[in-house]
Amino acid sequence: MSIYTKLLTAAVVLTTVFASTHSYAANPRVAMVTDYGTVEIELLEKLAPLSVDNFLSLVDTEFYDGLIFHRVIANFMIQGGGYNPALEFQPEAQRVPNESFNGLKNTRGSVAMARLSDPDSAGTQFFINVADNPHLDASGSQAGYTVFGRVIAGWEVVEEIEMVNTHLKRGMAAVPEEPVIIQSIRRIE
């Protein structure tokens, strides 16, 4: 291997390492503190700017503090951000247009916006995929569920929440028997 080839290879490796580190550091991150521990989430604002902006505005107003994970389905996802411990719905101030054609997939560890059948109905609720869920991705002209972040630390907390006992409560399925409370979500500077 010539010196030129060695230098070029080293330059490519260093550039790749620096670029991936730089990209990671440039994305906003939040720490979600729950009854079970802390989960750190990286937000992908370049690929889902409307969803990230909406989520961060809710974080900044402390909207999520004291809400719960109200839908927990093992091998699928854990969903929160819309109900308090008494299962009272917390209405959203705005709805966010669907951004599911951004190329991000609903893979294990990704964070996505929950919505109704209307693709543009996402508001405050989000879910963490605990398995790969390709059926939630955009396909052809069919909108999917917008992925806007990914879990980068605290996966063991997500797994612990995934395994809580659930039941039917107030007409809602898969509600944890004991509330799983989001104590806070804050930006990490």
Secondary structure as GFF3:
##gff-version 3
##sequence-region A 1 189
A	DSSP	alpha_helix	3	26	.	.	.	ID=ss1
A	DSSP	beta_strand	29	34	.	.	.	ID=ss2
A	DSSP	beta_strand	37	43	.	.	.	ID=ss3
A	DSSP	alpha_helix	49	60	.	.	.	ID=ss4
A	DSSP	beta_strand	68	73	.	.	.	ID=ss5
A	DSSP	beta_strand	77	80	.	.	.	ID=ss6
A	DSSP	beta_strand	110	113	.	.	.	ID=ss7
A	DSSP	beta_strand	126	129	.	.	.	ID=ss8
A	DSSP	three_ten_helix	134	136	.	.	.	ID=ss9
A	DSSP	beta_strand	147	153	.	.	.	ID=ss10
A	DSSP	alpha_helix	155	162	.	.	.	ID=ss11
A	DSSP	beta_strand	166	169	.	.	.	ID=ss12
A	DSSP	beta_strand	172	176	.	.	.	ID=ss13
A	DSSP	beta_strand	180	188	.	.	.	ID=ss14
###
